[in-house]
Amino acid sequence: MPRQVTTLAIFFLILGGLLVLARHYFVPKSFGELGHYRAEAIQANTDRPLVYAGREVCAACHPEIAEMHGQAHHKTVACEVCHGAAAAHAESPTEFKPPAPRQRGYCPLCHGYDPSRPTGFPQIDPIMHNPVQPCITCHNPHAPVPPQVPRECSACHGEIARTKSISKHAAIPCTRCHETQEKHKAEPLLSTPTKPTTHDFCGQCHGLEANAPSEIPRVDLASHGERYVCWQCHYSHLPEVQ
């Protein structure tokens, strides 16, 4: 028998022996009895102490807050998501106090602007939105509705409002170009304003035959950018020629 074959045979015999020893000493005896895991793992997990109490336990002592919370936007957010594990508090309420997060940085973990979040999910820019103040100054976390529904567009669209205020369109109300339902003020992402969809809309003021003051710039709608809506080339909040 060639020497190389003998060497390989001895090598694989040694390797096989090592694997058998490793299986004997390092793999638990109950491995594979119930599945691809240790059977003792089930008992090990059931022996671990409970750390979460559950919303029913919280509601037993805090019924008014639980009722408010159950009818509000946060009704699907469990109490312990914000207050932490509360089993110890349920066992000894005076000895263990769950935290009540009041820091400004906590709420933006869910409500900071992120385009991947679903439509209608309330989002803010934490830097621009009422800076410095903790969120709970204006919003009750158990029933987080705005303290008042904003009446003016500039309440939320401040940058656009400031830009528009120095443009030639400053005197035109926002709703002249954007049809906006009242619902938009309370739930902006569920009811979005419209935008002009044809250049005939701007032509009401800027068309050659428009019934508008003579100083307003005019264009021939039949030949001027007929393939595009006007705001695709001209920023309507500061409509300088581009």
C-alpha positions as CSV (number, residue, x, y, z in Angstrom):
1,M,0.0,0.0,0.0
2,P,1.5,3.4,-0.9
3,R,2.8,5.4,2.0
4,Q,0.5,8.4,1.2
5,V,-2.7,6.3,1.5
6,T,-1.5,4.9,4.9
7,T,-0.8,8.5,6.1
8,L,-4.2,9.7,5.0
9,A,-6.0,6.7,6.6
10,I,-4.2,7.4,9.9
11,F,-5.1,11.1,9.7
12,F,-8.8,10.4,9.2
13,L,-8.9,7.8,11.9
14,I,-7.4,10.3,14.4
15,L,-9.8,13.0,13.2
16,G,-12.8,10.7,13.5
17,G,-11.7,9.8,17.0
18,L,-11.4,13.4,18.0
19,L,-14.9,14.1,16.7
20,V,-16.3,11.2,18.6
21,L,-14.7,12.4,21.8
22,A,-15.9,16.0,21.2
23,R,-19.5,14.7,20.6
24,H,-19.2,12.7,23.9
25,Y,-17.9,15.5,26.1
26,F,-19.3,18.7,24.6
27,V,-22.7,17.9,23.1
28,P,-25.4,17.6,25.8
29,K,-26.9,14.1,26.2
30,S,-30.4,15.4,25.7
31,F,-29.5,17.1,22.4
32,G,-31.9,15.9,19.7
33,E,-34.5,14.3,22.0
34,L,-37.2,16.9,21.2
35,G,-35.6,18.7,18.2
36,H,-32.4,20.3,17.2
37,Y,-31.7,21.7,20.7
38,R,-31.1,20.7,24.3
39,A,-34.2,19.3,25.9
40,E,-33.1,20.9,29.2
41,A,-33.3,24.3,27.5
42,I,-37.1,24.2,28.0
43,Q,-36.8,23.7,31.8
44,A,-34.0,26.2,32.0
45,N,-36.2,28.9,30.4
46,T,-39.2,28.1,32.5
47,D,-37.1,28.4,35.7
48,R,-36.0,31.9,34.8
49,P,-37.8,34.6,36.9
50,L,-40.6,36.6,35.3
51,V,-39.6,40.2,34.6
52,Y,-42.6,41.5,32.6
53,A,-46.0,41.9,34.3
54,G,-48.3,42.4,31.3
55,R,-50.8,45.2,30.7
56,E,-53.6,43.4,32.6
57,V,-51.6,43.6,35.8
58,C,-50.9,47.3,35.2
59,A,-54.6,48.0,34.5
60,A,-55.6,46.4,37.8
61,C,-53.9,49.2,39.7
62,H,-54.1,52.0,37.2
63,P,-57.6,51.6,35.7
64,E,-58.1,55.3,34.7
65,I,-54.8,55.5,32.8
66,A,-55.5,52.0,31.3
67,E,-58.9,53.2,30.0
68,M,-57.4,56.3,28.5
69,H,-54.5,54.4,27.0
70,G,-56.9,51.8,25.5
71,Q,-58.8,54.4,23.5
72,A,-55.8,56.3,22.2
73,H,-53.3,56.0,19.4
74,H,-50.8,54.2,21.7
75,K,-53.3,51.5,22.6
76,T,-51.2,48.8,20.8
77,V,-48.0,50.0,22.7
78,A,-47.7,47.9,25.9
79,C,-47.1,49.8,29.2
80,E,-43.7,48.2,29.6
81,V,-42.4,49.4,26.3
82,C,-42.0,52.8,27.8
83,H,-41.9,52.0,31.5
84,G,-39.7,48.9,31.4
85,A,-40.2,45.5,33.0
86,A,-42.6,45.8,35.8
87,A,-43.0,42.4,37.4
88,A,-40.9,43.5,40.4
89,H,-43.1,46.6,40.8
90,A,-46.3,44.5,40.7
91,E,-44.9,42.3,43.5
92,S,-43.7,45.2,45.6
93,P,-45.1,48.6,44.4
94,T,-43.3,50.8,47.0
95,E,-39.9,49.1,46.8
96,F,-39.6,49.0,43.0
97,K,-40.6,52.1,40.9
98,P,-40.8,51.7,37.1
99,P,-39.1,54.6,35.2
100,A,-41.3,57.2,33.6
101,P,-39.2,58.5,30.6
102,R,-39.4,62.2,30.3
103,Q,-36.3,62.9,28.2
104,R,-36.9,64.5,24.8
105,G,-34.8,61.9,23.1
106,Y,-37.1,59.0,24.0
107,C,-40.2,59.6,21.9
108,P,-38.2,60.2,18.6
109,L,-37.1,56.6,18.8
110,C,-40.5,55.9,17.2
111,H,-41.6,59.4,16.1
112,G,-38.4,60.8,14.6
113,Y,-38.7,61.3,10.8
114,D,-38.0,58.1,8.8
115,P,-39.4,57.8,5.3
116,S,-39.6,54.0,5.7
117,R,-42.3,54.3,8.3
118,P,-45.9,53.6,7.2
119,T,-48.1,56.4,5.8
120,G,-50.0,58.2,8.5
121,F,-47.5,57.4,11.2
122,P,-46.8,60.7,13.1
123,Q,-43.2,61.8,12.6
124,I,-41.3,65.0,13.5
125,D,-37.8,66.5,13.0
126,P,-36.7,66.6,16.6
127,I,-34.3,69.5,15.9
128,M,-37.0,71.7,14.3
129,H,-40.1,70.6,16.2
130,N,-40.4,72.7,19.4
131,P,-36.8,72.3,20.4
132,V,-35.5,71.9,24.0
133,Q,-39.0,71.2,25.4
134,P,-39.7,67.6,26.5
135,C,-42.4,65.9,24.4
136,I,-44.7,65.4,27.4
137,T,-44.9,69.2,27.9
138,C,-47.5,69.3,25.1
139,H,-48.4,65.6,24.6
140,N,-49.9,63.2,27.1
141,P,-48.1,60.0,26.4
142,H,-51.1,57.9,27.4
143,A,-53.4,59.8,24.9
144,P,-50.9,61.6,22.6
145,V,-53.0,64.0,20.6
146,P,-51.7,67.5,19.7
147,P,-52.7,70.1,22.3
148,Q,-54.4,72.0,19.6
149,V,-54.9,71.5,15.9
150,P,-52.8,74.0,13.9
151,R,-55.0,76.5,12.0
152,E,-52.3,78.0,9.7
153,C,-50.2,76.2,7.1
154,S,-47.1,78.0,8.5
155,A,-47.5,76.2,11.8
156,C,-46.0,73.1,10.2
157,H,-44.5,74.4,6.9
158,G,-42.5,77.3,8.4
159,E,-39.7,77.1,5.8
160,I,-42.0,77.2,2.9
161,A,-44.0,80.0,4.5
162,R,-40.9,82.1,5.0
163,T,-39.8,81.6,1.4
164,K,-43.2,82.4,0.0
165,S,-43.4,85.6,2.1
166,I,-40.7,87.2,0.1
167,S,-41.9,86.0,-3.3
168,K,-44.3,87.4,-5.8
169,H,-46.8,84.9,-4.7
170,A,-46.8,86.1,-1.1
171,A,-50.4,87.4,-1.3
172,I,-51.8,84.1,-2.7
173,P,-53.3,81.9,0.0
174,C,-52.0,78.3,0.1
175,T,-55.4,76.9,-0.6
176,R,-55.6,78.7,-3.9
177,C,-53.2,76.1,-5.4
178,H,-53.6,73.3,-2.9
179,E,-57.0,71.7,-2.1
180,T,-56.7,70.8,1.5
181,Q,-59.2,68.8,3.6
182,E,-59.7,69.9,7.2
183,K,-58.5,66.4,8.2
184,H,-55.0,67.2,7.0
185,K,-54.5,69.5,9.9
186,A,-54.9,66.7,12.4
187,E,-53.7,63.7,10.4
188,P,-51.4,65.2,7.7
189,L,-50.1,62.0,6.2
190,L,-53.6,60.4,5.8
191,S,-55.0,63.4,3.9
192,T,-52.5,65.1,1.7
193,P,-53.1,68.4,-0.2
194,T,-53.4,68.4,-3.9
195,K,-51.0,70.0,-6.4
196,P,-51.8,71.5,-9.8
197,T,-51.6,68.7,-12.4
198,T,-51.8,70.7,-15.6
199,H,-50.1,73.9,-16.8
200,D,-53.6,75.3,-17.5
201,F,-53.9,75.9,-13.7
202,C,-51.1,78.4,-13.7
203,G,-52.4,79.7,-17.0
204,Q,-55.4,81.2,-15.1
205,C,-53.0,84.0,-14.2
206,H,-50.0,83.5,-16.5
207,G,-51.7,82.6,-19.8
208,L,-51.8,85.1,-22.7
209,E,-55.6,85.4,-22.4
210,A,-55.7,85.3,-18.6
211,N,-58.0,87.8,-16.8
212,A,-55.3,89.0,-14.5
213,P,-53.3,92.2,-13.8
214,S,-51.1,93.2,-16.7
215,E,-47.8,93.2,-14.7
216,I,-48.1,89.4,-14.2
217,P,-45.7,87.6,-16.5
218,R,-47.5,85.9,-19.4
219,V,-46.6,82.8,-21.5
220,D,-48.1,81.1,-24.5
221,L,-49.3,77.8,-23.0
222,A,-49.5,76.2,-26.4
223,S,-45.8,76.4,-26.9
224,H,-44.2,77.0,-23.5
225,G,-43.2,73.7,-21.8
226,E,-46.3,71.9,-23.0
227,R,-45.0,68.6,-21.9
228,Y,-44.5,69.7,-18.2
229,V,-46.5,71.0,-15.3
230,C,-45.2,74.5,-14.5
231,W,-43.9,73.7,-11.0
232,Q,-41.6,71.0,-12.5
233,C,-39.4,73.9,-13.8
234,H,-40.5,76.9,-11.6
235,Y,-40.5,76.6,-7.8
236,S,-44.0,78.0,-7.1
237,H,-43.2,79.3,-3.6
238,L,-40.4,81.5,-5.1
239,P,-41.3,81.5,-8.8
240,E,-38.3,83.2,-10.4
241,V,-37.6,82.3,-14.0
242,Q,-35.3,79.2,-14.4
